[in-house]
């Protein structure tokens, strides 16, 4: 059995590259193969670059000024790593059968083709591969999905990344999953799946995690972008590449016209990754909960055993930058561990790590004498239940308890 809690050596970014995954991408997108990129807003790139693993990661710029930041990174800062620009049209417009790639604003000329213009602009900025400016694909809107796929297939360009910003409702039932798989398989190039829904989309439907793994397995070249823990679960299942959102807003999509639900207190302290629990908490929350006990000291490359997890209680000074560096350093350590394994062992490692994290919650609560202080995130429970396909049963007999907790 792989021990997910075993001590790891200090991570290095120059380790031997991991084995190629099945269905390897070709051409320029081949550079993305097997990587977990970081999806960031252009203004915050500086917070994360120092902790990126050059051999296993890269950047996805998303939001206003993404094109300008891409040009700056390539031409002025000599950034040579994998670089994508997500047009994120899905944030403001939905796709339709008539307009699968809608204009992002009313300021553009009506006769301009949004798809052609966006792909050309991205290429001019030096991206690794251009992404389509797809509108939001509402649950089971097969007409809009088919129109988008037909249009990209007609380009006959396997270097283009087809952005598929789908409502998580597509992953609810077998029929819609089969339809999504059938459409995506029509495209030869990479497909970047992104999930829409408030807060934690994969927690909304009991089979969503299983259906996500099925899509990754059955559709060659599928990637998962703008996500959270699922970036590791999908990569372990054989995704071409993934992208972890560097902020809560960039870990899922909110459908156009909806107001995003957010955690209270975010303006007062940054989100901090608690490695043992595999979840993000506000720094102020961690400081309050460990007020009467010693907070865990982090051993990541950014903290180096000199910083406790209760030291991010506000946004003052450089705490936001330090919290961001800590989050990325932990993610990169997990990534190095995952990709050091042979592809066939990765799902088992991920599954065991999720089970270990779920089991840690009641132990920590008991230590702090507050039984319900930390609650297991629903998505983490789903991954703890999602045993690798080659296993007939969960690794532990008590795994069934997660389903009802």
N, C-alpha and C positions, 0 to 999 in steps of 0.2 A: 504493500500500500504506500502511496506517496504521502508523506507527512507535510501538510500545508503549513504547519506551524514551526517547522524546523528552522533553526537560524540560517540565515543566508549570508554569503560573503559580501563584502562591500561591492555594490554593483559597478560594472565598468561598461562604458559605451563602445569599446572596441573589441568586444567578444566576437567569436565566430558567428557569422550570420546564421539564423535558424534555418532548418530545412524548408524548401519550398512547399507551400501548401498545394492541395489539389486544385485543378482548374486555374493554373497560374495565368495572370494577365500578361499581355504582350505589349511591345512598343513602349511608349512613354508611361502609360498607366502601370506597366510592370514594376516601376520604381516603388509603387505604393504597396506591392504585394506583401502581405503578412505584417503590415505596420498598424500601430494604433496612433493616429494623428491626434493633435489637440485642436479642438474647434474654439476659436477665440474671437473676441471683438478686436478690431484693429488698434484701439487705444490702449489695450492691455497686453499687447504682445511682449513688451519689455519685462513684464512680471514673470514670464514663463520661459523665455528662451534659454536661460542659463541652465535649466534643469532638463531640457529636452535630450533624449537619447538620439544622437545623430544617426545611428544605424537602425533604429527601430521605430522612430516617430517622425514628426513633421507637423505642418500647420495647415489648418483650414480657416481662412479669414471669413468672417460673416458679419454683415451689417454695413452701416454707412461708412464710406471711405475705404472699403475693402480693396477695391482696385488700386487706389492710390497707395495704400500701404503695401500691397503686393509689389508694385513698381519700386517703392522705396527699399523694400527688403532685397530685391534682386539687384537693383542698380547702384544703390548707395551703401547698403550694409553687406552686400556680397553674400546674402543668404543662399546657400546652395542646396539646401534640403528639400524634400518634397513639399510642394506648396499648391494648395487649391484655394479658389475663391468661390464661396457659396453665394449666388445672387440673392437667395432668400426671398424671392418674389412671393412664395407661399405664405409669408407673414402678413401680406396685405391684400392678396388676391387669390381667389380660388380658380382652379382649372375648370374648363368646360369643354364640351365637344367642339365648339366653335373656336375657342381660344385656350388650348392647353398650356400655351406659354403667353400669358397675358402681359400687357404693359404694366410695369410696376407703378407708374404714375401717369397722370393726365398730361404731363409736360412733354411727353415724347410725341413725335410725329406719327400720325395714324398709319402712314404708309411704310414705316420702318418695320422690319420683321424682328420682333424681340429675340427670337432664338438666334438668328444669324448675327445680329448686332452683339448680343451678350457673349457668344462664343468667340467672336473676333476680338472683342475688348479684352477678354481674359487672356487669350493667346498673346496679345500685344504686351501684356504685363509680365509674361514669362512664367505662367503657371505650368505645373507639371502636366495637367490635363484639364480642359475646360469642362465646366458643369452646366447642364441645361437649366434655364430659368423657369422651372416648372411651377405652375400654380398649385395651391393646396388641393389634394385629392380627397374629397369627402368620402365617407364610408360607402363602399359599394357603388361609387359613381363610375361604373365600368365604361361608359361612353367617353368620359374625359380621359380615363387612363388609356383606353385603346387609341384615342386620337393622338395623345402624346407619344405613345410607343410607335405608331405608324409614322409620325413625323420624323422621329429620331432614326428609325430604321431606314427611312428614305435617304438619310444623309450618307449611309454606307461608310461611316467613319467610326471604327472601333476604338478610336482614341478619345471619343467624347464620353464623359461620365453622365449617364442618365440619372438625374435627381428624381427620386420617387418619394415626395413628402406625403405619406398616406396617413389618414386618420387611423388610429389603432383599432377602430371598428372593423377594418379589413381583416384583422387577426382574431376576430371573435368566433366565426363559424367555419366549418370545413369548406363549404361551397365558395365563400369569398376568398379563402386562402388559395384554393385550387385555381380560381380565376386570376388572382394576382400572380401566382407562379406561372401560369400559362402565358400571360402577357409579358412578363419580364423575360421569359426564356426566348422570346422573339428577337431580343437584342443581343448582338455579338459582343458589345463592349461592356464595361463595368456599369453596374447598377447601384446607386447610392440610396438605400432605403433610409427614410427618416420618419419617425413616428409622431403623430399628433394626438394631443389630449392634455387635459389639465394635470398639473403636478407630476404624477408618475403614470404615464400611459400603460406600461406593461402590467401594472397592478390592477387594471380595470376589468380584465377578463381572465377567468381561470386558465384558459388554454393559450393565452397570448405568448408566453415564453416558449412553449412547445411548438407553436405555429411559427414563431420567429426562427427557431432552429431548423424547422422543416424547410422554410424558404431559403435559408443560407445553404442548406445541404443540397436542395434540388435545383437551385438556379445558379449555374456557374457565373463567377464574377460578381456575386452580390457583396456589397459593403454595407455597413451600418454606420451612419453619421449622426451627429447631433444627439448624442445619447449619454447614458451614465454607466452603471455596472454592466449593462448589456453589451458594452463595447468589448469586455473581456469574454463574456459568455458567447457572443457571436464569433469572436476570433478563435476561441477554443473549438467551436463547432465547424470551423473551416471557412469563415468569411474571408473575402479577398483582402479587405482592410477595414478598419473602423476609425471612428473619431469620437473622443470623449469631450464633452462640453466643459470648458473651463469655468463656466458660471452656470448657476441654476437655470437661467433663461435659455442657455444653449444646450440643455440636456433633453429638450423635447420641443415640440412645436405647439403653439396655441393657435387654433383655427382663426382665420381672418374675421374680425368683427367681435371676437370674444375678448373679455378682459382677463388677463392672466391672474391666477390665484398665487399669492406669494406668502412666504413665511413672515411672521411678524418680527419686527426688530432688525431686519436686514440692514437698514440704514445705519445702525449703531455698531455693528460688528461684522466681520467677514465670515463666510462659510469655511469650516475647517473639517478636513477628512480625518475621522477617527479610525485608524487602520484596523484595530481589533474588531470593531463593530461593522466595518465596511459601509459606513454611511457618513454623510455630511451633517454637521451641527453648527449653529451659530457659535462664534467664539464666546459670546456672553453667556450662552446656555451652558457650555462646558465649564466656564469659570464658576457659575452659580452652583452647578451640580457637584463640583469637586471642592466647594468652599470649605468643607469640614474634613476633607481627606486629601491625601497626596495625589495629584493628577499624574497620569502616565507621562513619562518622559519619552519623547520621540527619538528614534534612532535613524531617521531618514537622512539622506545626503544633505538636505537643506538645514535640518535641525542639529544633527550630529551630537545627539545625547546631551545637548545643553539647553534645550527648550522644552518645557512642559506644554501639554495641550490646553492648559488654562491661561496661556499667555497671550491669547488673541481676543481679549475681552472688549476691545473697541477698535475703531478705525483710525485712531490717532497715530501720528508718526508713520513708521514704515510697516505697521502691522498688516495692512492689506497686502503689501508686496510679500512680506514674509509668509503669510498664510497661503498665498498663491504658490509660492515656491515650495512650501511644504507639501501642498496637495499634489503638485506635479511630480515632485521627487518620489512620493509614495507610489503614485501610479506607474512611474517608470520602473521602480523596483519590481512591482507586480508583473509588469510587461516583460522585463528581462527574465524573470523566473518562468513565466508561461512559455515564452518563445524559445527558451533553452531546452524545452521538452520536445520529444518527437511528436508530430501531429496527432498520433493515435492516443497519446497519454494526456493531452491537454484538457479534454473534457472532464476526465476523472479528477485531475488536479483542481480544476475550477469548482467542480461539484463538492469536493471534500473541503475546500477552503470556505465555501458558502455555508456548509453544515457547521464547520468550526466556529464561524462568526455567529450563526444563529444560537449555538450552544453557549456562547460567551455572554449573551445578554442577561439571562437569569443569574449567572455567577457574579457579574459586575453589580447587578441590582442588589443581590444579597450582601455583597461586600460593602455597599453604601447604605445598607439597611433601609432600602426603599424598593419594594417589590416591583412596582410599575414605573420606575423612573425612566429607563430606556426601553423603548418598544421596538421590536423587530420590524423593519420596513417590509411591507407586503411583497415587493418585488424580490427581496432577498429570500423570503420564504419560498417564492416560486422557483428560484434557481436552486435552492437546497432540495426541493422536490424533484427537480429535473435531472434525473440520473442519466448518465451517458447511454446512448442508444444500445450499446452492446452489453448492458447490464440488465438482468432480468428483474432485479429489485433494488430499492435504495440501499446504500451502503450500511445504513444503520436502521435497526428495527423501530427506533422512536421517530424516524423521519415522518411517519404518518401523522404525528402530533402537530406538525407545522401546518397541516392543511386546515385544521380547525382553530388554530390559535390566532 
